Amino acid sequence: MMIAKLLRLGRRQLNFLISRETIKPSSPTPSHLHIYNLSEVDQLADKGYMPLVLFYANNGNCSLSAHDKALTMKKSLSESLTRYYPLAGRLPSPTTPYVCCNDDGVVFVETKIQRQLDSFKYICEQDENLKELFADDLLSQKSLGSSHIVGVQLNHFSCGGLALGVSMSHTIGDACTLLSFVNHWASVSRYGSADHRAMLPLNPHIIHSPITNSVKLEAHVVNQVCGNRVKRKFVFPNKKLIELKNKVTILAEAGSTPFINNPTRVEVLTTLLYKTALVATLEKTGCLKPSYLLMMGNIRNKFIKKLPQNTMGNLVSVLMVHTRHATEISLNGMVAEIKKQKSMLEGIRSVHDAAENITQLRFKLGNDDIKDVAKRSYWCSSLCGLPYNKPDFGWGKPMGASLALLHDDRNGFLLTDTPDGDGIEALVFLEKEDMEIFQTDKEMLSFCQTIQ
């Protein structure tokens, strides 16, 4: 009863506008940098926004008032934008292959929420109020007409806590880019200047791409909306993931698959989630149609000449595991296939090669002769190991952080480290009937600690 009441209250408008302004770079962008060409991979990226929310408790060790914290964040954002100058620019249109780096700035909204942070954070995790935390509703695919690259909203709670909502256009960068930018901004705030010597390794590595007019193959069949999709969070502690890794290794030794050398947490958990989703579909329909697992991977360290992790842009590739028959549903077989596909990403020569890999995969998915491929495709993206829960603006690290995805329009899994670093949280997006079966799977539950 109490939870239901909280959720009903959560649907009301919760925040009240304090201020709205545009933060511009503290120094003008040089004229020779006024055009930032999007790479071929950038142009193939999803046309939407990545929304990151960071929750900060009221740290008693910080003497700054809420007003002073906001001023500090605005000043440091202005300085950070001199390094991340494309983020202060504009996209002339959704299809233009470049950004106008005209220093138009980043929208910065401040709101007041008449609630305690702890109670709001719980309600927020139920999806009802995520959009309240972001400027101009820059969430996922909902703001395709916006020319803004980044939007920021600072939400003040009655207890003194904060929720920082940062949205970045996926056109200009991946999750690694978003997190590098937020950590750079937080570090400028903490150190007091973008010129502090500790900032040098945090400055972005910007690749200047040539002008391209590459043909973009749209995989409409994969992106279509299908079914009544729901979201659940599953938590897997590291001790259980170690058990899962051991199980995969033992199965491989006893079976016909190649030896699996030290499978990672992400590899075995992704496989378990995909396998459980396929079993749910099989139980619901009585048969398994050909299905796909699509794993997004950071390729900065896959190039022959490795790129720094703070390299700006969409530096990702996609590997695909194709499951054609129910007999192929096995933990060890799927992990072996993931490792095989990952090994093929080593030694990338150029961004053009990375774009070619994605184009070929989209062409295959968009032209497959099987029907309803979207319903049988499962994406997986992992933020494990990325510093999304570490941005410290000077009043401590966040008590919680997440990519604030609503009910996604595709089946899939988003993996993040738990706040204490002792496990992985998996956000699972499935059609409602599949989820009802998925969340009761005995094998999956044997490795899972909690479900939310």
HELIX and SHEET records of a PDB file:
HELIX    1   1 MET A    2  GLY A   10  1                                   9    
HELIX    2   2 SER A   31  LEU A   33  5                                   3    
HELIX    3   3 GLU A   40  LEU A   44  1                                   5    
HELIX    4   4 ALA A   66  ARG A   83  1                                  18    
HELIX    5   5 TYR A   85  ALA A   88  5                                   4    
HELIX    6   6 LEU A  117  CYS A  124  1                                   8    
HELIX    7   7 LEU A  130  LEU A  133  5                                   4    
HELIX    8   8 ALA A  135  ASP A  137  5                                   3    
HELIX    9   9 ALA A  175  TYR A  191  1                                  17    
HELIX   10  10 ARG A  197  LEU A  202  5                                   6    
HELIX   11  11 HIS A  220  ASN A  223  1                                   4    
HELIX   12  12 ASN A  238  ALA A  254  1                                  17    
HELIX   13  13 ARG A  265  THR A  285  1                                  21    
HELIX   14  14 ALA A  326  GLU A  328  5                                   3    
HELIX   15  15 LEU A  331  SER A  343  1                                  13    
HELIX   16  16 VAL A  351  GLY A  366  1                                  16    
HELIX   17  17 VAL A  373  ARG A  376  5                                   4    
HELIX   18  18 LYS A  432  PHE A  438  1                                   7    
HELIX   19  19 LYS A  442  LEU A  445  1                                   4    
SHEET    1   A 6 ASN A  15  ILE A  23  0                                        
SHEET    2   A 6 VAL A 106  ILE A 113 -1                                        
SHEET    3   A 6 VAL A 150  PHE A 157  1                                        
SHEET    4   A 6 LEU A 162  SER A 169 -1                                        
SHEET    5   A 6 TYR A  49  TYR A  56 -1                                        
SHEET    6   A 6 GLY A 400  LEU A 403 -1                                        
SHEET    1   B 2 ILE A  35  ASN A  37  0                                        
SHEET    2   B 2 TYR A  98  CYS A 100 -1                                        
SHEET    1   C 7 VAL A 316  THR A 323  0                                        
SHEET    2   C 7 SER A 291  ASN A 298 -1                                        
SHEET    3   C 7 SER A 377  SER A 382  1                                        
SHEET    4   C 7 ASN A 411  ASP A 417  1                                        
SHEET    5   C 7 GLY A 423  GLU A 431 -1                                        
SHEET    6   C 7 ARG A 229  PRO A 237 -1                                        
SHEET    7   C 7 THR A 450  ILE A 451 -1                                        
END                                                                             
